[in-house]
Amino acid sequence: MAINFYICRIQIYLSQSLFKLAVVICMFGKFYAQIQEKIIFKVISPTN
């Protein structure tokens, strides 16, 4: 009974960690996409 409880706790902990990781990756992905757009924009149309 206790083993099942611990497995359940581990699964909850892992799912929470994966969710946090997914959120971080999503935020980083958006940030990276913005930077990439700026770099591409500068390369295509250099201001100076």
Secondary structure, 3 states (H helix, E strand, C coil): CHHHHHHHHHHHHHHHHHHHHHHHHHHHHHHHHHHHHHHHHHHHCCCC
